[in-house]
Amino acid sequence: MTQTFDRRTILKAGLGASAGLMVTGRVNSSLAQSPVRLTMAVWGGKAEVDAYNQVIAKYQAANPNVTIRLDVIPFGQFYQQVDTRLAGRQAPDLFRVTYQQVGRYALGKAAIDLSQFIDSGYSAAFTPSVWSAVNYQGKPYALPHHTDTFALFYNADMLAQAGVTVPTSLDQAWTWDRFIQVAKVLKEKSIGSYPFAMSWQNSAVHRWMIYLYQHGGQLLNNDLTAPQINTPAGIETIAWTQSWFKEGLVPPSTSVKSAEPVQNLFANGTVAMMLNGNWQIPFVNQQMTKFKWGVTYLPRDVAMADDLGGTCVAISRDSKNPEVAADFLKFLVNEENMRDYISAAQFLPVRKSLVEGGVQYALRPDEMKVFVEQTKTIPQHLVSTVVLPTWGKFNPKLADELDLAFTSGQSPEQTAQNIEAHVKNILLSS
């Protein structure tokens, strides 16, 4: 019997070979056989780019009519370049995007609604937090690819010289007070040029909110309708992070608006500790050849909290072949390819099957276990805040005001008031 498939069925199932769909009848020949060229814009280090190229090669082997060009853009220029191309109606077919940016691309219709390409039960395969992050008004505008989070990298040789041992379980994580005590011991003994550095540069100021939530604070109220930064918890968190700079515990060049790559400072021994993400493991493993190093848990205060990191992939409104782009996107995030990508590039999975079954990391598996545990401490309210379509309007002001506090001595009280006023205006105007 000859079996036929309508266009909607083909779009949701995939192009056949790439999705494992066996058909014995006719498929849409223009979709499955015509030469197609796609461009996918990403940023990333060597391990990430290599992993992208591997899955692209795999897809092209299964779909020889499709050619995919990977456009690698430095992260500091990435969104500016993508936005410029969108304005000129020449955007790449697919583009990598952090969860924090999905809302604005959905609101501006720069990314397309992917509902037409996926089945109703497709979302059940993903963890709830990341699936909610790619949705706007109940529709997905990107597909989750991976997540990442923060922990504390440490120079084992320097900490041993200082007589410091690190926590070995999440429930033993250092308190804020103990973390600062360790930093001051390193400073007093002149071990390293500075005790530590925090990676929150290049528009990643949302990572400051890790500490806000650890201290019991929030940027917005519970229903996300009003600012809640100008509170004792907010002011005290600003003051605590400001003290890092005032007391010379971190390099002055590592404030939120700098472009200092703190991983370099850690690898070359300038800082003894680094608050950074799991994706830095390949770099540190390759570059930090003069010291032993490890990873332990973030410091905590009244609560433990961590950041929602990671990226998803969207299809731009300018794509001339959205059906094929969607097919490749589903291929990219299927279980097998997600496992291969995250194990090669040192990321964390967002498919439930991989979260529950675990991933075997060839590189520093013990350190990766720390990051996996830290993902359990990401507050849902933090996720809901940073995926708002208006987050892109909060972010620059938050960076401006915190930078003034860290580098120019602006008071925590004034900083909180300025952030509060800006957030209130944005919420009212939206």
C-alpha positions as CSV (number, residue, x, y, z in Angstrom):
1,M,0.0,0.0,0.0
2,T,1.3,3.5,-0.9
3,Q,1.3,5.8,2.1
4,T,1.2,9.6,1.7
5,F,2.1,12.3,4.1
6,D,0.8,15.9,4.1
7,R,3.2,18.8,4.5
8,R,2.4,19.4,8.2
9,T,3.2,15.7,9.1
10,I,6.6,15.9,7.3
11,L,7.5,19.2,9.0
12,K,6.8,17.7,12.4
13,A,8.5,14.4,11.8
14,G,11.6,15.6,10.0
15,L,13.0,15.1,6.6
16,G,13.2,11.4,6.8
17,A,16.8,10.2,7.2
18,S,17.7,12.8,9.7
19,A,14.8,12.0,12.0
20,G,14.7,8.3,11.5
21,L,11.4,8.4,9.7
22,M,10.9,5.4,7.4
23,V,8.5,6.1,4.6
24,T,7.4,3.9,1.7
25,G,5.5,6.5,-0.3
26,R,5.7,10.0,-1.5
27,V,7.2,12.9,0.5
28,N,7.4,16.5,-0.4
29,S,10.2,16.4,-3.0
30,S,10.9,20.1,-2.9
31,L,11.5,19.9,0.9
32,A,13.5,16.7,0.9
33,Q,15.5,16.9,-2.3
34,S,16.0,20.5,-3.5
35,P,19.4,22.1,-2.8
36,V,19.2,24.1,0.4
37,R,21.8,26.4,2.0
38,L,21.4,27.4,5.6
39,T,23.5,29.7,7.8
40,M,23.7,29.3,11.6
41,A,25.2,32.0,13.7
42,V,26.9,31.0,17.0
43,W,29.6,32.1,19.3
44,G,31.8,29.8,21.3
45,G,35.3,28.4,22.1
46,K,37.0,25.7,20.1
47,A,35.3,22.8,21.9
48,E,31.8,24.3,21.2
49,V,32.6,25.1,17.5
50,D,34.0,21.7,16.9
51,A,30.9,20.1,18.5
52,Y,28.6,22.2,16.3
53,N,30.6,21.2,13.2
54,Q,30.4,17.6,14.1
55,V,26.6,17.6,14.2
56,I,26.4,19.7,11.0
57,A,28.6,17.1,9.2
58,K,26.4,14.3,10.5
59,Y,23.2,16.1,9.3
60,Q,24.7,16.9,5.9
61,A,25.7,13.3,5.4
62,A,22.1,12.2,6.0
63,N,20.7,15.1,3.9
64,P,23.2,15.7,1.0
65,N,21.0,18.3,-0.5
66,V,21.5,20.6,2.6
67,T,24.6,22.7,3.2
68,I,24.9,24.5,6.5
69,R,27.5,27.2,7.1
70,L,28.5,27.9,10.6
71,D,29.1,31.7,11.2
72,V,31.2,32.1,14.4
73,I,30.9,35.6,15.9
74,P,32.7,36.8,19.0
75,F,30.2,36.9,21.9
76,G,30.9,40.5,22.7
77,Q,29.6,41.4,19.2
78,F,27.1,38.6,18.7
79,Y,23.8,40.3,19.4
80,Q,24.7,43.5,17.8
81,Q,25.6,41.7,14.6
82,V,22.5,39.5,14.7
83,D,20.2,42.6,15.4
84,T,21.9,44.5,12.5
85,R,21.3,41.7,10.1
86,L,17.7,41.4,11.3
87,A,17.2,45.1,10.7
88,G,18.5,44.6,7.1
89,R,16.4,41.5,6.6
90,Q,19.5,39.5,6.1
91,A,19.7,37.5,9.3
92,P,21.0,34.0,9.5
93,D,18.5,31.1,9.2
94,L,19.3,29.9,12.7
95,F,21.0,31.7,15.6
96,R,22.2,30.7,19.0
97,V,20.6,32.7,21.8
98,T,20.7,32.7,25.6
99,Y,17.5,32.0,27.4
100,Q,17.5,35.5,28.7
101,Q,17.2,36.9,25.2
102,V,14.4,34.7,23.8
103,G,11.6,36.9,25.0
104,R,12.7,40.0,23.2
105,Y,13.2,38.2,19.9
106,A,9.8,36.6,20.3
107,L,8.2,39.9,21.2
108,G,9.7,41.6,18.1
109,K,8.8,38.7,15.8
110,A,12.4,38.4,14.9
111,A,12.3,34.7,15.8
112,I,9.5,32.5,14.4
113,D,7.0,30.5,16.3
114,L,8.1,26.9,16.1
115,S,4.7,25.3,17.0
116,Q,4.0,24.4,13.4
117,F,7.1,22.1,13.4
118,I,6.7,20.1,16.6
119,D,4.1,17.8,18.0
120,S,2.0,18.7,21.0
121,G,3.9,16.4,23.3
122,Y,7.3,17.5,22.2
123,S,7.9,19.7,25.2
124,A,7.6,16.8,27.6
125,A,11.1,15.6,26.7
126,F,12.7,18.8,28.2
127,T,13.1,20.0,31.8
128,P,10.3,22.4,32.7
129,S,12.5,25.4,33.5
130,V,14.2,25.5,30.1
131,W,11.0,24.8,28.2
132,S,9.3,27.7,30.0
133,A,12.3,29.9,29.1
134,V,11.9,29.4,25.3
135,N,8.2,30.1,25.4
136,Y,6.5,33.4,24.9
137,Q,2.7,33.6,25.4
138,G,2.5,29.8,25.3
139,K,4.4,29.3,22.1
140,P,8.1,28.1,21.6
141,Y,10.3,30.6,19.8
142,A,13.5,28.5,20.2
143,L,14.4,24.9,21.2
144,P,16.6,24.3,24.3
145,H,20.0,22.9,23.5
146,H,21.9,22.8,26.8
147,T,22.2,24.6,30.1
148,D,25.2,25.6,32.2
149,T,25.7,27.1,35.6
150,F,28.3,28.5,38.0
151,A,30.6,27.0,40.6
152,L,33.9,28.0,42.2
153,F,37.2,27.1,40.4
154,Y,40.2,27.0,42.8
155,N,43.9,26.8,42.4
156,A,44.7,23.7,44.5
157,D,48.3,24.6,44.9
158,M,47.6,28.1,46.2
159,L,44.9,27.0,48.6
160,A,47.1,24.3,50.0
161,Q,49.8,27.0,50.5
162,A,47.3,29.0,52.4
163,G,46.2,26.0,54.5
164,V,42.7,26.0,53.1
165,T,40.6,22.9,52.3
166,V,37.5,23.2,50.1
167,P,34.0,21.8,50.7
168,T,33.3,18.4,49.2
169,S,29.5,18.4,49.2
170,L,26.8,21.0,48.5
171,D,25.6,21.0,52.2
172,Q,29.2,21.9,53.2
173,A,29.5,24.9,50.8
174,W,31.3,27.9,52.3
175,T,29.2,30.7,53.8
176,W,29.7,34.2,52.5
177,D,31.7,34.9,55.6
178,R,34.0,31.9,55.2
179,F,34.5,32.7,51.5
180,I,35.7,36.2,52.4
181,Q,37.9,34.9,55.2
182,V,39.6,32.6,52.7
183,A,40.0,35.5,50.3
184,K,41.6,37.6,53.0
185,V,44.0,34.9,54.0
186,L,45.2,34.6,50.4
187,K,45.6,38.4,50.2
188,E,47.4,38.7,53.6
189,K,49.8,35.9,52.5
190,S,50.3,37.4,49.0
191,I,49.3,34.2,47.4
192,G,48.4,35.2,43.8
193,S,47.9,38.8,42.8
194,Y,44.3,38.8,43.9
195,P,42.2,36.2,45.8
196,F,39.4,35.7,43.2
197,A,37.5,37.1,40.2
198,M,33.9,36.8,39.1
199,S,32.8,36.2,35.5
200,W,29.9,38.6,34.9
201,Q,31.3,40.7,32.0
202,N,30.0,41.0,28.4
203,S,26.4,41.7,29.2
204,A,26.2,38.8,31.7
205,V,25.3,41.1,34.7
206,H,22.3,38.8,35.4
207,R,24.9,36.6,37.2
208,W,25.1,39.2,39.9
209,M,21.6,38.1,40.9
210,I,23.0,34.7,42.1
211,Y,24.1,36.6,45.2
212,L,20.9,38.6,45.5
213,Y,18.8,35.4,45.7
214,Q,21.4,33.8,48.1
215,H,20.8,36.8,50.4
216,G,17.0,36.4,50.3
217,G,16.4,39.2,47.8
218,Q,14.7,39.6,44.4
219,L,14.9,42.1,41.6
220,L,11.1,41.9,41.1
221,N,8.2,41.1,43.4
222,N,6.6,37.6,43.3
223,D,4.3,38.3,40.4
224,L,6.9,40.2,38.4
225,T,4.9,43.4,38.3
226,A,7.1,45.7,40.5
227,P,10.7,46.2,41.5
228,Q,11.9,44.7,44.8
229,I,15.6,45.7,44.7
230,N,15.4,48.7,47.1
231,T,15.2,46.5,50.2
232,P,17.6,45.6,52.9
233,A,18.4,42.4,51.1
234,G,19.1,44.2,47.8
235,I,21.2,47.0,49.4
236,E,23.2,44.5,51.5
237,T,23.9,42.4,48.4
238,I,25.2,45.4,46.5
239,A,27.3,46.4,49.5
240,W,28.8,42.9,49.8
241,T,29.8,42.6,46.1
242,Q,31.0,46.2,46.2
243,S,33.3,45.3,49.1
244,W,35.2,42.9,46.9
245,F,36.5,45.9,45.0
246,K,36.9,48.2,47.9
247,E,39.0,45.7,49.8
248,G,41.1,44.7,46.8
249,L,39.9,41.1,46.8
250,V,39.3,41.1,43.0
251,P,41.1,42.8,40.1
252,P,39.7,46.3,39.4
253,S,39.5,45.3,35.8
254,T,36.8,42.7,36.4
255,S,33.8,44.8,37.1
256,V,30.5,44.0,35.2
257,K,31.2,46.4,32.3
258,S,34.7,45.3,31.6
259,A,35.9,42.9,29.0
260,E,38.5,41.2,31.1
261,P,38.5,37.4,30.4
262,V,38.8,36.2,34.0
263,Q,39.5,32.6,32.9
264,N,42.9,33.9,31.7
265,L,43.6,35.4,35.1
266,F,42.9,32.1,36.7
267,A,44.8,30.0,34.3
268,N,48.0,32.2,34.6
269,G,47.8,32.3,38.4
270,T,46.8,36.0,38.8
271,V,43.8,34.9,40.8
272,A,43.6,31.9,43.1
273,M,39.8,31.4,42.7
274,M,37.3,32.0,39.9
275,L,33.5,32.1,39.9
276,N,32.7,30.8,36.5
277,G,30.8,28.3,34.4
278,N,31.4,24.7,33.4
279,W,32.1,25.6,29.8
280,Q,35.5,26.9,30.9
281,I,36.7,23.5,31.9
282,P,38.3,22.7,28.4
283,F,40.1,26.0,28.4
284,V,41.4,25.7,32.0
285,N,42.4,22.1,31.4
286,Q,44.4,23.1,28.4
287,Q,45.9,26.4,29.6
288,M,46.5,25.9,33.3
289,T,49.6,23.8,33.1
290,K,51.6,25.1,36.0
291,F,49.1,24.5,38.7
292,K,46.7,21.8,40.0
293,W,43.1,23.0,40.1
294,G,39.6,21.8,41.0
295,V,36.0,23.0,41.3
296,T,33.9,23.3,44.4
297,Y,30.5,24.8,45.2
298,L,29.5,28.4,45.2
299,P,29.5,30.2,48.6
300,R,26.0,30.5,50.1
301,D,24.3,32.9,52.5
302,V,20.7,32.4,53.8
303,A,20.1,30.2,50.8
304,M,22.0,28.6,48.0
305,A,21.2,29.9,44.5
306,D,22.8,29.7,41.1
307,D,22.3,31.1,37.6
308,L,20.3,29.8,34.7
309,G,22.8,29.6,31.9
310,G,23.0,27.8,28.6
311,T,21.6,28.5,25.2
312,C,18.9,27.5,22.8
313,V,18.6,28.0,19.1
314,A,16.0,30.1,17.2
315,I,15.0,30.4,13.6
316,S,14.9,33.9,12.2
317,R,12.0,35.5,10.3
318,D,14.4,36.0,7.4
319,S,15.0,32.3,6.8
320,K,13.9,31.3,3.3
321,N,13.9,27.7,4.3
322,P,12.3,27.5,7.7
323,E,11.1,24.0,7.2
324,V,14.6,22.6,6.6
325,A,16.0,24.9,9.4
326,A,13.5,23.5,11.8
327,D,14.3,19.9,10.8
328,F,18.0,20.6,11.5
329,L,17.2,22.3,14.7
330,K,15.3,19.2,16.0
331,F,18.2,17.0,14.8
332,L,20.6,19.2,16.8
333,V,18.6,18.9,20.0
334,N,17.7,15.2,19.8
335,E,18.9,12.9,22.5
336,E,21.9,11.4,20.7
337,N,23.2,14.7,19.4
338,M,22.6,16.6,22.6
339,R,24.6,14.0,24.5
340,D,27.5,14.2,22.0
341,Y,27.5,18.0,22.1
342,I,27.4,18.5,25.8
343,S,29.9,15.8,26.6
344,A,32.3,17.3,24.1
345,A,31.8,21.0,25.0
346,Q,31.3,20.4,28.8
347,F,27.7,21.6,29.1
348,L,24.7,20.2,31.0
349,P,21.7,18.5,29.4
350,V,18.2,19.8,29.2
351,R,16.5,16.6,28.0
352,K,14.9,14.7,31.0
353,S,16.3,11.4,29.7
354,L,19.8,12.7,29.9
355,V,19.4,14.5,33.2
356,E,18.0,11.3,34.8
357,G,20.3,8.9,33.1
358,G,23.5,11.0,33.4
359,V,26.1,11.9,30.9
360,Q,29.6,10.5,30.8
361,Y,32.1,13.3,30.6
362,A,35.5,12.3,29.4
363,L,37.1,15.5,30.7
364,R,37.1,16.3,34.5
365,P,34.0,14.2,35.3
366,D,34.4,14.9,39.1
367,E,34.3,18.6,38.5
368,M,31.3,18.3,36.2
369,K,29.4,16.6,39.0
370,V,29.7,19.8,41.1
371,F,28.0,21.8,38.3
372,V,25.3,19.1,37.9
373,E,24.5,19.5,41.6
374,Q,24.5,23.3,41.4
375,T,21.8,23.2,38.8
376,K,19.4,22.0,41.5
377,T,19.8,25.3,43.2
378,I,18.5,27.7,40.5
379,P,15.5,29.6,41.8
380,Q,12.4,29.5,39.6
381,H,11.7,33.1,40.3
382,L,15.1,34.0,39.0
383,V,14.4,32.1,35.8
384,S,11.0,33.8,35.4
385,T,12.7,37.2,35.9
386,V,15.5,36.9,33.4
387,V,13.4,35.4,30.6
388,L,10.9,38.3,30.6
389,P,10.8,40.1,27.2
390,T,11.7,43.3,29.1
391,W,14.9,41.8,30.6
392,G,17.0,43.3,27.8
393,K,15.9,46.7,29.0
394,F,16.7,46.0,32.6
395,N,20.1,44.5,31.9
396,P,22.0,47.6,30.7
397,K,20.8,49.8,33.6
398,L,21.7,47.1,36.1
399,A,25.2,46.9,34.6
400,D,25.6,50.7,34.6
401,E,24.5,51.1,38.2
402,L,26.5,48.2,39.6
403,D,29.5,49.3,37.7
404,L,29.2,52.7,39.3
405,A,29.1,51.1,42.7
406,F,32.0,48.8,42.1
407,T,34.4,51.3,40.3
408,S,33.3,54.7,41.4
409,G,32.1,54.2,44.9
410,Q,28.4,55.0,44.4
411,S,26.6,54.1,47.6
412,P,24.6,50.8,47.7
413,E,21.5,52.8,48.7
414,Q,21.8,55.1,45.7
415,T,22.5,52.2,43.4
416,A,19.4,50.3,44.6
417,Q,17.2,53.5,44.2
418,N,18.4,54.1,40.6
419,I,17.8,50.5,39.6
420,E,14.4,50.5,41.2
421,A,13.4,53.7,39.4
422,H,14.5,52.3,36.0
423,V,12.8,49.0,36.5
424,K,9.6,50.7,37.6
425,N,9.6,52.9,34.4
426,I,10.2,49.8,32.2
427,L,7.4,47.9,33.8
428,L,5.0,50.8,33.5
429,S,5.8,51.4,29.9
430,S,5.4,47.8,29.0
